[in-house]
Amino acid sequence: QVQLVESGGGLVQAGGSLRLSCKGPGGTFSTYHMGWFRQAPGKQREFIAVISQSGTYTYYADSMKGRFTISRDNAQNTVYLQMNSLAPEDTAVYYCAGARMWTTLSDDYENWGQGTQVTVSS
């Protein structure tokens, strides 16, 4: 059963940009805080950013250093992740997820997409 669907991943050269999209069910999407996470091969899942239900508030992991921007459009049931100045170490599977609480912890998110691959070449 698919509740969240990510898209927009692919191949990009170092220094380039990508915008990821995540579409959810219209009936409940706006009731969730939405987060982005990533997982590289052999590494733990890493928090990137979270945006509040109405889009008023955002919070970013310090390690993102302003390169990533989260946004949402509840009319389209979609959350976005704009990624700039990409580097090979950003290569990972990127996931969106929904939580009822304001949190950075992956275990607190109850709805997950299947992920989209981002590969950054040198």
N, C-alpha and C positions, 0 to 999 in steps of 0.2 A: 504494500500500500504506500503510495507516494503522496506526501502532504506538502513538501517543499521541493522545488526543482531549481537547481543552480544552472546557469549558463554563462557563456562569455569567456571561458578559459581557452587556452591554446598556447601556441608558441609565440614568443616575443624576444627580441634582442635586448641585451642589457642596456639600461637607460630608457627603455620604452615604457609604455603605459597600457593598461587594460582596465576595462570596467566590467565587473562581474554583476550578474543579476540573480535574484532569487525570488521566485513567485510562489505564493502560498494560497490557501483556500480563502475565498472572499468572506465567508461567514465569521471567521475567527481571527483573521490575520492581525487586525488592529488591536486585539486584546493582548498581544504578546510583545514584550521587549524582544528585539531581534539582534542576534550576534553573528559575527563572522569568526571562524577558526580556521587553522590550517594544520596539516600534518605532512611532514616530509618523510621519505622512507627511513625507517630505523629510528625515528624521533617521536617524542611525545606530542600530543595534540597541543597547539599553542593558541591562546586567545589573541585576537586582533582588535576587535572593537565591538561596542554594543550601542544600540539606539533605542530610546524609549518609545512607548506605544504610539504616541502622537508625533514623534520625531523632534520633540522640543529639546531633549538632552542627549548628549553623546559622551562616550568615554573610550579612550584608546590606551592600549598597552604602550608603555614608554618606549619599548624597543622599535615601534613603528616610526618614530621620529618625524611625524607629520607627513609621511609619504602616502599614507592611506587615508581615505575619507569615506565614512559611512553615511548613507542617506536612505530615506524611504518615501514611497508614494503609496499611501494607503488606498487611494482611489483605484490604483492598479494592483494592489496587493503584492507589492514588490519592494524589496530592499536591495540596495546597491552597495558595491565596494569599488571605489575608484582607486587604482593603484598606479603610482607614478614612480619614476626613477628606479625601475625594477632592476634587481641584481640576481645572479645565479642562485644565491642563497635563499631567494624567495620562491624557488621551485618547490611545489608542494601540491597536494590536493586541498582545495579550499571548500569549506562547508559553511552553510548558513544554518541557524538553529533558533528556535523560539523558547522563551522562558516567561513564566508568570511573575517572577521576581527580578529585581535589578541585580545582576550578578555577572561576574567574569568566569565563574567556575563551570566547566563543561558538564559536570555531573548534575548541575541544576537545570540544564536545558532538556526539555522533554520532547521536542519535535526537531528532527534533523533532515536535511537534504542528503542526497547520495554523493554529493561532491562534484567539483569540476577541476580538471587538471590544469595547472599553470606551469609551464616550462619556460625558463629564462635562459637563453643561450649567451655565451660569452663571446 
